[in-house]
């Protein structure tokens, strides 16, 4: 389902995804750091590209976005809630 959502978003935006298959295989055991964002679109298109490559994606997000009132939306996207109230040496 995520693949088809990403394909639709890229189609509507007029974007194409061209990634060599050998790069997809090598990227499965990597950590990608993307910061700072220049706009919110960076996140949307990066997320979509990972979905198009069918590559698992996890990202750190403020823990309040993983609360019940978001119905698990950000967790479904791959978000891992991080409490910023105390230092935990997470990264």
HTML snippet that shows the backbone in 3Dmol.js (N, CA, C, O; Angstrom):
<script src="https://3Dmol.org/build/3Dmol-min.js"></script>
<div id="view" style="width:600px;height:400px;position:relative"></div>
<script>
const pdb = `
ATOM      1  N   UNK A   1       0.814  -1.186   0.000  1.00  0.00           N
ATOM      2  CA  UNK A   1       0.000   0.000   0.000  1.00  0.00           C
ATOM      3  C   UNK A   1       0.869   1.266   0.000  1.00  0.00           C
ATOM      4  O   UNK A   1       0.576   2.226  -0.713  1.00  0.00           O
ATOM      5  N   UNK A   2       1.934   1.257   0.803  1.00  0.00           N
ATOM      6  CA  UNK A   2       2.810   2.426   0.854  1.00  0.00           C
ATOM      7  C   UNK A   2       3.453   2.680  -0.506  1.00  0.00           C
ATOM      8  O   UNK A   2       3.620   3.829  -0.916  1.00  0.00           O
ATOM      9  N   UNK A   3       3.810   1.605  -1.197  1.00  0.00           N
ATOM     10  CA  UNK A   3       4.407   1.726  -2.530  1.00  0.00           C
ATOM     11  C   UNK A   3       3.457   2.466  -3.474  1.00  0.00           C
ATOM     12  O   UNK A   3       3.876   3.363  -4.205  1.00  0.00           O
ATOM     13  N   UNK A   4       2.188   2.091  -3.455  1.00  0.00           N
ATOM     14  CA  UNK A   4       1.208   2.697  -4.358  1.00  0.00           C
ATOM     15  C   UNK A   4       0.911   4.155  -3.986  1.00  0.00           C
ATOM     16  O   UNK A   4       0.683   4.988  -4.862  1.00  0.00           O
ATOM     17  N   UNK A   5       0.916   4.451  -2.705  1.00  0.00           N
ATOM     18  CA  UNK A   5       0.734   5.842  -2.265  1.00  0.00           C
ATOM     19  C   UNK A   5       1.887   6.695  -2.780  1.00  0.00           C
ATOM     20  O   UNK A   5       1.673   7.782  -3.317  1.00  0.00           O
ATOM     21  N   UNK A   6       3.109   6.199  -2.613  1.00  0.00           N
ATOM     22  CA  UNK A   6       4.291   6.941  -3.072  1.00  0.00           C
ATOM     23  C   UNK A   6       4.272   7.117  -4.585  1.00  0.00           C
ATOM     24  O   UNK A   6       4.615   8.185  -5.091  1.00  0.00           O
ATOM     25  N   UNK A   7       3.879   6.087  -5.298  1.00  0.00           N
ATOM     26  CA  UNK A   7       3.818   6.160  -6.758  1.00  0.00           C
ATOM     27  C   UNK A   7       2.826   7.241  -7.194  1.00  0.00           C
ATOM     28  O   UNK A   7       3.097   7.995  -8.129  1.00  0.00           O
ATOM     29  N   UNK A   8       1.680   7.315  -6.518  1.00  0.00           N
ATOM     30  CA  UNK A   8       0.673   8.327  -6.834  1.00  0.00           C
ATOM     31  C   UNK A   8       1.182   9.732  -6.524  1.00  0.00           C
ATOM     32  O   UNK A   8       0.988  10.649  -7.323  1.00  0.00           O
ATOM     33  N   UNK A   9       1.827   9.912  -5.380  1.00  0.00           N
ATOM     34  CA  UNK A   9       2.361  11.228  -5.005  1.00  0.00           C
ATOM     35  C   UNK A   9       3.407  11.687  -6.019  1.00  0.00           C
ATOM     36  O   UNK A   9       3.393  12.840  -6.449  1.00  0.00           O
ATOM     37  N   UNK A  10       4.303  10.798  -6.398  1.00  0.00           N
ATOM     38  CA  UNK A  10       5.331  11.152  -7.384  1.00  0.00           C
ATOM     39  C   UNK A  10       4.700  11.464  -8.736  1.00  0.00           C
ATOM     40  O   UNK A  10       5.145  12.382  -9.426  1.00  0.00           O
ATOM     41  N   UNK A  11       3.677  10.719  -9.121  1.00  0.00           N
ATOM     42  CA  UNK A  11       2.989  10.962 -10.384  1.00  0.00           C
ATOM     43  C   UNK A  11       2.315  12.333 -10.384  1.00  0.00           C
ATOM     44  O   UNK A  11       2.443  13.094 -11.343  1.00  0.00           O
ATOM     45  N   UNK A  12       1.603  12.642  -9.311  1.00  0.00           N
ATOM     46  CA  UNK A  12       0.913  13.934  -9.215  1.00  0.00           C
ATOM     47  C   UNK A  12       1.888  15.104  -9.160  1.00  0.00           C
ATOM     48  O   UNK A  12       1.583  16.192  -9.649  1.00  0.00           O
ATOM     49  N   UNK A  13       3.049  14.886  -8.572  1.00  0.00           N
ATOM     50  CA  UNK A  13       4.056  15.948  -8.467  1.00  0.00           C
ATOM     51  C   UNK A  13       4.896  16.060  -9.732  1.00  0.00           C
ATOM     52  O   UNK A  13       5.645  17.023  -9.897  1.00  0.00           O
ATOM     53  N   UNK A  14       4.776  15.081 -10.628  1.00  0.00           N
ATOM     54  CA  UNK A  14       5.561  15.103 -11.855  1.00  0.00           C
ATOM     55  C   UNK A  14       6.997  14.651 -11.663  1.00  0.00           C
ATOM     56  O   UNK A  14       7.866  14.983 -12.469  1.00  0.00           O
ATOM     57  N   UNK A  15       7.252  13.901 -10.609  1.00  0.00           N
ATOM     58  CA  UNK A  15       8.596  13.420 -10.314  1.00  0.00           C
ATOM     59  C   UNK A  15       8.757  11.994 -10.813  1.00  0.00           C
ATOM     60  O   UNK A  15       7.776  11.266 -10.973  1.00  0.00           O
ATOM     61  N   UNK A  16      10.016  11.595 -11.060  1.00  0.00           N
ATOM     62  CA  UNK A  16      10.351  10.222 -11.417  1.00  0.00           C
ATOM     63  C   UNK A  16      11.381   9.704 -10.427  1.00  0.00           C
ATOM     64  O   UNK A  16      12.160  10.463  -9.851  1.00  0.00           O
ATOM     65  N   UNK A  17      11.364   8.416 -10.250  1.00  0.00           N
ATOM     66  CA  UNK A  17      12.349   7.768  -9.388  1.00  0.00           C
ATOM     67  C   UNK A  17      13.183   6.829 -10.241  1.00  0.00           C
ATOM     68  O   UNK A  17      12.657   5.893 -10.843  1.00  0.00           O
ATOM     69  N   UNK A  18      14.477   7.081 -10.292  1.00  0.00           N
ATOM     70  CA  UNK A  18      15.384   6.209 -11.028  1.00  0.00           C
ATOM     71  C   UNK A  18      16.536   5.827 -10.101  1.00  0.00           C
ATOM     72  O   UNK A  18      17.451   6.615  -9.862  1.00  0.00           O
ATOM     73  N   UNK A  19      16.469   4.622  -9.595  1.00  0.00           N
ATOM     74  CA  UNK A  19      17.491   4.137  -8.674  1.00  0.00           C
ATOM     75  C   UNK A  19      17.991   2.792  -9.184  1.00  0.00           C
ATOM     76  O   UNK A  19      17.194   1.913  -9.513  1.00  0.00           O
ATOM     77  N   UNK A  20      19.290   2.636  -9.250  1.00  0.00           N
ATOM     78  CA  UNK A  20      19.886   1.379  -9.706  1.00  0.00           C
ATOM     79  C   UNK A  20      19.614   0.280  -8.679  1.00  0.00           C
ATOM     80  O   UNK A  20      19.771   0.506  -7.480  1.00  0.00           O
ATOM     81  N   UNK A  21      19.206  -0.909  -9.136  1.00  0.00           N
ATOM     82  CA  UNK A  21      18.889  -2.004  -8.200  1.00  0.00           C
ATOM     83  C   UNK A  21      20.027  -2.353  -7.240  1.00  0.00           C
ATOM     84  O   UNK A  21      19.779  -2.700  -6.085  1.00  0.00           O
ATOM     85  N   UNK A  22      21.269  -2.263  -7.711  1.00  0.00           N
ATOM     86  CA  UNK A  22      22.382  -2.607  -6.812  1.00  0.00           C
ATOM     87  C   UNK A  22      22.524  -1.586  -5.682  1.00  0.00           C
ATOM     88  O   UNK A  22      23.012  -1.926  -4.604  1.00  0.00           O
ATOM     89  N   UNK A  23      22.108  -0.356  -5.912  1.00  0.00           N
ATOM     90  CA  UNK A  23      22.149   0.650  -4.847  1.00  0.00           C
ATOM     91  C   UNK A  23      21.083   0.375  -3.797  1.00  0.00           C
ATOM     92  O   UNK A  23      21.300   0.607  -2.608  1.00  0.00           O
ATOM     93  N   UNK A  24      19.942  -0.115  -4.234  1.00  0.00           N
ATOM     94  CA  UNK A  24      18.876  -0.453  -3.290  1.00  0.00           C
ATOM     95  C   UNK A  24      19.351  -1.555  -2.355  1.00  0.00           C
ATOM     96  O   UNK A  24      19.128  -1.484  -1.146  1.00  0.00           O
ATOM     97  N   UNK A  25      19.994  -2.557  -2.898  1.00  0.00           N
ATOM     98  CA  UNK A  25      20.484  -3.669  -2.080  1.00  0.00           C
ATOM     99  C   UNK A  25      21.542  -3.194  -1.083  1.00  0.00           C
ATOM    100  O   UNK A  25      21.534  -3.616   0.073  1.00  0.00           O
ATOM    101  N   UNK A  26      22.444  -2.328  -1.517  1.00  0.00           N
ATOM    102  CA  UNK A  26      23.497  -1.822  -0.622  1.00  0.00           C
ATOM    103  C   UNK A  26      22.937  -0.897   0.448  1.00  0.00           C
ATOM    104  O   UNK A  26      23.506  -0.801   1.535  1.00  0.00           O
ATOM    105  N   UNK A  27      21.842  -0.220   0.164  1.00  0.00           N
ATOM    106  CA  UNK A  27      21.279   0.758   1.099  1.00  0.00           C
ATOM    107  C   UNK A  27      20.484   0.117   2.227  1.00  0.00           C
ATOM    108  O   UNK A  27      20.086   0.815   3.160  1.00  0.00           O
ATOM    109  N   UNK A  28      20.242  -1.177   2.172  1.00  0.00           N
ATOM    110  CA  UNK A  28      19.412  -1.824   3.191  1.00  0.00           C
ATOM    111  C   UNK A  28      20.059  -1.862   4.565  1.00  0.00           C
ATOM    112  O   UNK A  28      19.348  -1.946   5.566  1.00  0.00           O
ATOM    113  N   UNK A  29      21.356  -1.805   4.646  1.00  0.00           N
ATOM    114  CA  UNK A  29      22.050  -1.866   5.934  1.00  0.00           C
ATOM    115  C   UNK A  29      22.794  -0.570   6.222  1.00  0.00           C
ATOM    116  O   UNK A  29      23.930  -0.593   6.694  1.00  0.00           O
ATOM    117  N   UNK A  30      22.167   0.538   5.945  1.00  0.00           N
ATOM    118  CA  UNK A  30      22.816   1.826   6.158  1.00  0.00           C
ATOM    119  C   UNK A  30      21.983   2.718   7.062  1.00  0.00           C
ATOM    120  O   UNK A  30      20.806   2.458   7.312  1.00  0.00           O
ATOM    121  N   UNK A  31      22.609   3.755   7.537  1.00  0.00           N
ATOM    122  CA  UNK A  31      21.926   4.806   8.285  1.00  0.00           C
ATOM    123  C   UNK A  31      22.036   6.067   7.449  1.00  0.00           C
ATOM    124  O   UNK A  31      23.131   6.465   7.052  1.00  0.00           O
ATOM    125  N   UNK A  32      20.908   6.688   7.184  1.00  0.00           N
ATOM    126  CA  UNK A  32      20.882   7.916   6.404  1.00  0.00           C
ATOM    127  C   UNK A  32      20.490   9.061   7.323  1.00  0.00           C
ATOM    128  O   UNK A  32      19.476   8.983   8.016  1.00  0.00           O
ATOM    129  N   UNK A  33      21.271  10.102   7.332  1.00  0.00           N
ATOM    130  CA  UNK A  33      20.972  11.269   8.148  1.00  0.00           C
ATOM    131  C   UNK A  33      20.561  12.396   7.217  1.00  0.00           C
ATOM    132  O   UNK A  33      21.299  12.759   6.302  1.00  0.00           O
ATOM    133  N   UNK A  34      19.376  12.946   7.459  1.00  0.00           N
ATOM    134  CA  UNK A  34      18.865  14.020   6.612  1.00  0.00           C
ATOM    135  C   UNK A  34      18.477  15.200   7.495  1.00  0.00           C
ATOM    136  O   UNK A  34      17.417  15.190   8.121  1.00  0.00           O
ATOM    137  N   UNK A  35      19.322  16.202   7.544  1.00  0.00           N
ATOM    138  CA  UNK A  35      19.035  17.388   8.336  1.00  0.00           C
ATOM    139  C   UNK A  35      19.935  18.511   7.861  1.00  0.00           C
ATOM    140  O   UNK A  35      21.021  18.205   7.368  1.00  0.00           O
ATOM    141  N   UNK A  36      19.602  19.720   7.957  1.00  0.00           N
ATOM    142  CA  UNK A  36      18.263  20.228   8.249  1.00  0.00           C
ATOM    143  C   UNK A  36      17.383  20.161   7.008  1.00  0.00           C
ATOM    144  O   UNK A  36      17.872  20.047   5.884  1.00  0.00           O
ATOM    145  N   UNK A  37      16.118  20.232   7.230  1.00  0.00           N
ATOM    146  CA  UNK A  37      15.172  20.213   6.117  1.00  0.00           C
ATOM    147  C   UNK A  37      15.014  21.630   5.583  1.00  0.00           C
ATOM    148  O   UNK A  37      14.952  22.590   6.352  1.00  0.00           O
ATOM    149  N   UNK A  38      14.947  21.754   4.261  1.00  0.00           N
ATOM    150  CA  UNK A  38      14.720  23.077   3.679  1.00  0.00           C
ATOM    151  C   UNK A  38      13.235  23.371   3.590  1.00  0.00           C
ATOM    152  O   UNK A  38      12.829  24.533   3.548  1.00  0.00           O
ATOM    153  N   UNK A  39      12.424  22.326   3.560  1.00  0.00           N
ATOM    154  CA  UNK A  39      10.969  22.492   3.574  1.00  0.00           C
ATOM    155  C   UNK A  39      10.344  21.182   4.026  1.00  0.00           C
ATOM    156  O   UNK A  39      11.040  20.173   4.152  1.00  0.00           O
ATOM    157  N   UNK A  40       9.042  21.187   4.271  1.00  0.00           N
ATOM    158  CA  UNK A  40       8.358  19.958   4.662  1.00  0.00           C
ATOM    159  C   UNK A  40       8.296  18.961   3.518  1.00  0.00           C
ATOM    160  O   UNK A  40       8.104  17.767   3.746  1.00  0.00           O
ATOM    161  N   UNK A  41       8.457  19.435   2.296  1.00  0.00           N
ATOM    162  CA  UNK A  41       8.430  18.536   1.143  1.00  0.00           C
ATOM    163  C   UNK A  41       9.617  17.584   1.157  1.00  0.00           C
ATOM    164  O   UNK A  41       9.518  16.483   0.616  1.00  0.00           O
ATOM    165  N   UNK A  42      10.721  17.969   1.753  1.00  0.00           N
ATOM    166  CA  UNK A  42      11.885  17.080   1.852  1.00  0.00           C
ATOM    167  C   UNK A  42      11.484  15.755   2.493  1.00  0.00           C
ATOM    168  O   UNK A  42      11.840  14.682   2.004  1.00  0.00           O
ATOM    169  N   UNK A  43      10.749  15.842   3.579  1.00  0.00           N
ATOM    170  CA  UNK A  43      10.331  14.640   4.293  1.00  0.00           C
ATOM    171  C   UNK A  43       9.386  13.801   3.440  1.00  0.00           C
ATOM    172  O   UNK A  43       9.540  12.582   3.359  1.00  0.00           O
ATOM    173  N   UNK A  44       8.423  14.435   2.814  1.00  0.00           N
ATOM    174  CA  UNK A  44       7.425  13.706   2.024  1.00  0.00           C
ATOM    175  C   UNK A  44       8.078  12.956   0.872  1.00  0.00           C
ATOM    176  O   UNK A  44       7.796  11.777   0.660  1.00  0.00           O
ATOM    177  N   UNK A  45       8.944  13.628   0.128  1.00  0.00           N
ATOM    178  CA  UNK A  45       9.566  12.971  -1.017  1.00  0.00           C
ATOM    179  C   UNK A  45      10.617  11.944  -0.596  1.00  0.00           C
ATOM    180  O   UNK A  45      10.794  10.933  -1.276  1.00  0.00           O
ATOM    181  N   UNK A  46      11.310  12.183   0.503  1.00  0.00           N
ATOM    182  CA  UNK A  46      12.266  11.184   1.007  1.00  0.00           C
ATOM    183  C   UNK A  46      11.534   9.925   1.459  1.00  0.00           C
ATOM    184  O   UNK A  46      11.952   8.808   1.154  1.00  0.00           O
ATOM    185  N   UNK A  47      10.458  10.116   2.177  1.00  0.00           N
ATOM    186  CA  UNK A  47       9.638   8.994   2.625  1.00  0.00           C
ATOM    187  C   UNK A  47       9.112   8.217   1.419  1.00  0.00           C
ATOM    188  O   UNK A  47       9.168   6.987   1.386  1.00  0.00           O
ATOM    189  N   UNK A  48       8.602   8.950   0.432  1.00  0.00           N
ATOM    190  CA  UNK A  48       8.088   8.315  -0.779  1.00  0.00           C
ATOM    191  C   UNK A  48       9.149   7.528  -1.521  1.00  0.00           C
ATOM    192  O   UNK A  48       8.875   6.444  -2.034  1.00  0.00           O
ATOM    193  N   UNK A  49      10.352   8.062  -1.581  1.00  0.00           N
ATOM    194  CA  UNK A  49      11.429   7.360  -2.278  1.00  0.00           C
ATOM    195  C   UNK A  49      11.785   6.052  -1.576  1.00  0.00           C
ATOM    196  O   UNK A  49      12.018   5.040  -2.237  1.00  0.00           O
ATOM    197  N   UNK A  50      11.830   6.062  -0.251  1.00  0.00           N
ATOM    198  CA  UNK A  50      12.084   4.821   0.479  1.00  0.00           C
ATOM    199  C   UNK A  50      10.979   3.805   0.215  1.00  0.00           C
ATOM    200  O   UNK A  50      11.248   2.615   0.055  1.00  0.00           O
ATOM    201  N   UNK A  51       9.735   4.279   0.172  1.00  0.00           N
ATOM    202  CA  UNK A  51       8.618   3.375  -0.110  1.00  0.00           C
ATOM    203  C   UNK A  51       8.704   2.817  -1.524  1.00  0.00           C
ATOM    204  O   UNK A  51       8.420   1.639  -1.740  1.00  0.00           O
ATOM    205  N   UNK A  52       9.092   3.648  -2.494  1.00  0.00           N
ATOM    206  CA  UNK A  52       9.228   3.168  -3.871  1.00  0.00           C
ATOM    207  C   UNK A  52      10.333   2.126  -3.992  1.00  0.00           C
ATOM    208  O   UNK A  52      10.226   1.194  -4.789  1.00  0.00           O
ATOM    209  N   UNK A  53      11.383   2.280  -3.212  1.00  0.00           N
ATOM    210  CA  UNK A  53      12.475   1.307  -3.220  1.00  0.00           C
ATOM    211  C   UNK A  53      12.136   0.076  -2.382  1.00  0.00           C
ATOM    212  O   UNK A  53      12.893  -0.893  -2.348  1.00  0.00           O
ATOM    213  N   UNK A  54      10.986   0.129  -1.706  1.00  0.00           N
ATOM    214  CA  UNK A  54      10.558  -0.946  -0.796  1.00  0.00           C
ATOM    215  C   UNK A  54      11.627  -1.218   0.264  1.00  0.00           C
ATOM    216  O   UNK A  54      11.905  -2.360   0.631  1.00  0.00           O
ATOM    217  N   UNK A  55      12.201  -0.136   0.728  1.00  0.00           N
ATOM    218  CA  UNK A  55      13.256  -0.205   1.728  1.00  0.00           C
ATOM    219  C   UNK A  55      12.683   0.231   3.078  1.00  0.00           C
ATOM    220  O   UNK A  55      11.966   1.230   3.136  1.00  0.00           O
ATOM    221  N   UNK A  56      12.977  -0.482   4.155  1.00  0.00           N
ATOM    222  CA  UNK A  56      12.431  -0.097   5.458  1.00  0.00           C
ATOM    223  C   UNK A  56      12.978   1.257   5.904  1.00  0.00           C
ATOM    224  O   UNK A  56      14.140   1.583   5.658  1.00  0.00           O
ATOM    225  N   UNK A  57      12.136   2.027   6.553  1.00  0.00           N
ATOM    226  CA  UNK A  57      12.525   3.360   7.001  1.00  0.00           C
ATOM    227  C   UNK A  57      12.040   3.574   8.419  1.00  0.00           C
ATOM    228  O   UNK A  57      10.871   3.343   8.727  1.00  0.00           O
ATOM    229  N   UNK A  58      12.929   4.008   9.270  1.00  0.00           N
ATOM    230  CA  UNK A  58      12.598   4.416  10.631  1.00  0.00           C
ATOM    231  C   UNK A  58      13.211   5.786  10.847  1.00  0.00           C
ATOM    232  O   UNK A  58      14.314   6.058  10.375  1.00  0.00           O
ATOM    233  N   UNK A  59      12.505   6.644  11.554  1.00  0.00           N
ATOM    234  CA  UNK A  59      13.027   7.976  11.834  1.00  0.00           C
ATOM    235  C   UNK A  59      12.630   8.387  13.238  1.00  0.00           C
ATOM    236  O   UNK A  59      11.615   7.934  13.768  1.00  0.00           O
ATOM    237  N   UNK A  60      13.438   9.249  13.835  1.00  0.00           N
ATOM    238  CA  UNK A  60      13.173   9.744  15.181  1.00  0.00           C
ATOM    239  C   UNK A  60      12.248  10.943  15.096  1.00  0.00           C
ATOM    240  O   UNK A  60      12.396  11.804  14.229  1.00  0.00           O
ATOM    241  N   UNK A  61      11.290  10.982  16.011  1.00  0.00           N
ATOM    242  CA  UNK A  61      10.309  12.058  16.020  1.00  0.00           C
ATOM    243  C   UNK A  61       9.949  12.358  17.476  1.00  0.00           C
ATOM    244  O   UNK A  61      10.041  11.483  18.337  1.00  0.00           O
ATOM    245  N   UNK A  62       9.550  13.570  17.737  1.00  0.00           N
ATOM    246  CA  UNK A  62       9.130  13.971  19.076  1.00  0.00           C
ATOM    247  C   UNK A  62       8.036  13.018  19.566  1.00  0.00           C
ATOM    248  O   UNK A  62       7.083  12.747  18.834  1.00  0.00           O
ATOM    249  N   UNK A  63       8.161  12.513  20.785  1.00  0.00           N
ATOM    250  CA  UNK A  63       7.254  11.467  21.259  1.00  0.00           C
ATOM    251  C   UNK A  63       5.790  11.874  21.303  1.00  0.00           C
ATOM    252  O   UNK A  63       4.917  11.006  21.291  1.00  0.00           O
ATOM    253  N   UNK A  64       5.499  13.151  21.351  1.00  0.00           N
ATOM    254  CA  UNK A  64       4.093  13.567  21.376  1.00  0.00           C
ATOM    255  C   UNK A  64       3.377  13.230  20.065  1.00  0.00           C
ATOM    256  O   UNK A  64       2.148  13.168  20.032  1.00  0.00           O
ATOM    257  N   UNK A  65       4.134  13.014  18.988  1.00  0.00           N
ATOM    258  CA  UNK A  65       3.516  12.645  17.711  1.00  0.00           C
ATOM    259  C   UNK A  65       3.159  11.163  17.644  1.00  0.00           C
ATOM    260  O   UNK A  65       2.516  10.729  16.688  1.00  0.00           O
ATOM    261  N   UNK A  66       3.558  10.389  18.631  1.00  0.00           N
ATOM    262  CA  UNK A  66       3.227   8.966  18.631  1.00  0.00           C
ATOM    263  C   UNK A  66       2.130   8.655  19.650  1.00  0.00           C
ATOM    264  O   UNK A  66       1.899   7.489  19.969  1.00  0.00           O
ATOM    265  N   UNK A  67       1.465   9.667  20.155  1.00  0.00           N
ATOM    266  CA  UNK A  67       0.389   9.471  21.130  1.00  0.00           C
ATOM    267  C   UNK A  67      -0.862   8.924  20.450  1.00  0.00           C
ATOM    268  O   UNK A  67      -0.972   8.952  19.225  1.00  0.00           O
ATOM    269  N   UNK A  68      -1.795   8.430  21.244  1.00  0.00           N
ATOM    270  CA  UNK A  68      -2.998   7.770  20.746  1.00  0.00           C
ATOM    271  C   UNK A  68      -3.851   8.665  19.853  1.00  0.00           C
ATOM    272  O   UNK A  68      -4.520   8.166  18.948  1.00  0.00           O
ATOM    273  N   UNK A  69      -3.843   9.966  20.087  1.00  0.00           N
ATOM    274  CA  UNK A  69      -4.739  10.837  19.322  1.00  0.00           C
ATOM    275  C   UNK A  69      -4.285  11.059  17.886  1.00  0.00           C
ATOM    276  O   UNK A  69      -5.005  11.686  17.109  1.00  0.00           O
ATOM    277  N   UNK A  70      -3.117  10.565  17.517  1.00  0.00           N
ATOM    278  CA  UNK A  70      -2.709  10.577  16.105  1.00  0.00           C
ATOM    279  C   UNK A  70      -3.030   9.236  15.446  1.00  0.00           C
ATOM    280  O   UNK A  70      -2.676   9.010  14.289  1.00  0.00           O
ATOM    281  N   UNK A  71      -3.705   8.342  16.188  1.00  0.00           N
ATOM    282  CA  UNK A  71      -4.174   7.051  15.669  1.00  0.00           C
ATOM    283  C   UNK A  71      -3.058   6.206  15.069  1.00  0.00           C
ATOM    284  O   UNK A  71      -3.306   5.426  14.149  1.00  0.00           O
ATOM    285  N   UNK A  72      -1.849   6.344  15.567  1.00  0.00           N
ATOM    286  CA  UNK A  72      -0.734   5.539  15.082  1.00  0.00           C
ATOM    287  C   UNK A  72      -0.209   5.943  13.717  1.00  0.00           C
ATOM    288  O   UNK A  72       0.570   5.204  13.114  1.00  0.00           O
ATOM    289  N   UNK A  73      -0.624   7.110  13.216  1.00  0.00           N
ATOM    290  CA  UNK A  73      -0.237   7.534  11.868  1.00  0.00           C
ATOM    291  C   UNK A  73       1.276   7.660  11.721  1.00  0.00           C
ATOM    292  O   UNK A  73       1.848   7.118  10.775  1.00  0.00           O
ATOM    293  N   UNK A  74       1.930   8.363  12.637  1.00  0.00           N
ATOM    294  CA  UNK A  74       3.373   8.584  12.522  1.00  0.00           C
ATOM    295  C   UNK A  74       4.160   7.305  12.803  1.00  0.00           C
ATOM    296  O   UNK A  74       5.251   7.116  12.265  1.00  0.00           O
ATOM    297  N   UNK A  75       3.614   6.435  13.639  1.00  0.00           N
ATOM    298  CA  UNK A  75       4.249   5.141  13.870  1.00  0.00           C
ATOM    299  C   UNK A  75       4.156   4.294  12.605  1.00  0.00           C
ATOM    300  O   UNK A  75       5.110   3.600  12.253  1.00  0.00           O
ATOM    301  N   UNK A  76       3.016   4.346  11.920  1.00  0.00           N
ATOM    302  CA  UNK A  76       2.825   3.624  10.656  1.00  0.00           C
ATOM    303  C   UNK A  76       3.808   4.121   9.595  1.00  0.00           C
ATOM    304  O   UNK A  76       4.297   3.338   8.780  1.00  0.00           O
ATOM    305  N   UNK A  77       4.096   5.425   9.608  1.00  0.00           N
ATOM    306  CA  UNK A  77       5.066   5.973   8.665  1.00  0.00           C
ATOM    307  C   UNK A  77       6.482   5.490   8.961  1.00  0.00           C
ATOM    308  O   UNK A  77       7.334   5.476   8.073  1.00  0.00           O
ATOM    309  N   UNK A  78       6.733   5.091  10.211  1.00  0.00           N
ATOM    310  CA  UNK A  78       8.067   4.622  10.593  1.00  0.00           C
ATOM    311  C   UNK A  78       8.668   5.421  11.734  1.00  0.00           C
ATOM    312  O   UNK A  78       9.843   5.253  12.060  1.00  0.00           O
ATOM    313  N   UNK A  79       7.874   6.288  12.342  1.00  0.00           N
ATOM    314  CA  UNK A  79       8.378   7.144  13.408  1.00  0.00           C
ATOM    315  C   UNK A  79       8.632   6.407  14.706  1.00  0.00           C
ATOM    316  O   UNK A  79       7.865   5.529  15.102  1.00  0.00           O
ATOM    317  N   UNK A  80       9.711   6.772  15.356  1.00  0.00           N
ATOM    318  CA  UNK A  80      10.058   6.252  16.677  1.00  0.00           C
ATOM    319  C   UNK A  80      10.048   7.443  17.623  1.00  0.00           C
ATOM    320  O   UNK A  80      10.843   8.371  17.471  1.00  0.00           O
ATOM    321  N   UNK A  81       9.148   7.414  18.598  1.00  0.00           N
ATOM    322  CA  UNK A  81       9.009   8.528  19.524  1.00  0.00           C
ATOM    323  C   UNK A  81      10.194   8.670  20.458  1.00  0.00           C
ATOM    324  O   UNK A  81      10.665   7.690  21.034  1.00  0.00           O
ATOM    325  N   UNK A  82      10.672   9.896  20.605  1.00  0.00           N
ATOM    326  CA  UNK A  82      11.813  10.183  21.468  1.00  0.00           C
ATOM    327  C   UNK A  82      11.407  11.270  22.455  1.00  0.00           C
ATOM    328  O   UNK A  82      10.966  12.349  22.059  1.00  0.00           O
ATOM    329  N   UNK A  83      11.561  10.974  23.750  1.00  0.00           N
ATOM    330  CA  UNK A  83      11.285  11.961  24.785  1.00  0.00           C
ATOM    331  C   UNK A  83      12.470  12.910  24.873  1.00  0.00           C
ATOM    332  O   UNK A  83      13.605  12.485  25.091  1.00  0.00           O
ATOM    333  N   UNK A  84      12.200  14.180  24.703  1.00  0.00           N
ATOM    334  CA  UNK A  84      13.282  15.161  24.764  1.00  0.00           C
ATOM    335  C   UNK A  84      13.369  15.826  26.131  1.00  0.00           C
ATOM    336  O   UNK A  84      14.128  16.778  26.314  1.00  0.00           O
ATOM    337  N   UNK A  85      12.585  15.322  27.100  1.00  0.00           N
ATOM    338  CA  UNK A  85      12.577  15.941  28.423  1.00  0.00           C
ATOM    339  C   UNK A  85      13.828  15.618  29.231  1.00  0.00           C
ATOM    340  O   UNK A  85      14.185  16.365  30.142  1.00  0.00           O
ATOM    341  N   UNK A  86      14.492  14.521  28.911  1.00  0.00           N
ATOM    342  CA  UNK A  86      15.717  14.172  29.618  1.00  0.00           C
ATOM    343  C   UNK A  86      16.713  13.544  28.656  1.00  0.00           C
ATOM    344  O   UNK A  86      16.339  12.951  27.644  1.00  0.00           O
ATOM    345  N   UNK A  87      17.954  13.685  28.985  1.00  0.00           N
ATOM    346  CA  UNK A  87      19.019  13.166  28.127  1.00  0.00           C
ATOM    347  C   UNK A  87      19.094  11.644  28.260  1.00  0.00           C
ATOM    348  O   UNK A  87      19.139  11.106  29.367  1.00  0.00           O
ATOM    349  N   UNK A  88      19.108  10.961  27.113  1.00  0.00           N
ATOM    350  CA  UNK A  88      19.174   9.503  27.143  1.00  0.00           C
ATOM    351  C   UNK A  88      20.296   8.960  26.272  1.00  0.00           C
ATOM    352  O   UNK A  88      20.414   7.743  26.126  1.00  0.00           O
ATOM    353  N   UNK A  89      21.126   9.822  25.687  1.00  0.00           N
ATOM    354  CA  UNK A  89      22.222   9.397  24.807  1.00  0.00           C
ATOM    355  C   UNK A  89      21.735   8.423  23.739  1.00  0.00           C
ATOM    356  O   UNK A  89      22.342   7.377  23.508  1.00  0.00           O
ATOM    357  N   UNK A  90      20.641   8.781  23.102  1.00  0.00           N
ATOM    358  CA  UNK A  90      20.031   7.915  22.097  1.00  0.00           C
ATOM    359  C   UNK A  90      20.798   7.919  20.792  1.00  0.00           C
ATOM    360  O   UNK A  90      20.969   6.878  20.158  1.00  0.00           O
ATOM    361  N   UNK A  91      21.253   9.080  20.396  1.00  0.00           N
ATOM    362  CA  UNK A  91      21.947   9.178  19.104  1.00  0.00           C
ATOM    363  C   UNK A  91      23.403   9.491  19.335  1.00  0.00           C
ATOM    364  O   UNK A  91      24.167   9.615  18.378  1.00  0.00           O
TER     365      UNK A  91
END
`;
const viewer = $3Dmol.createViewer("view");
viewer.addModel(pdb, "pdb");
viewer.setStyle({}, {cartoon: {color: "spectrum"}});
viewer.zoomTo();
viewer.render();
</script>
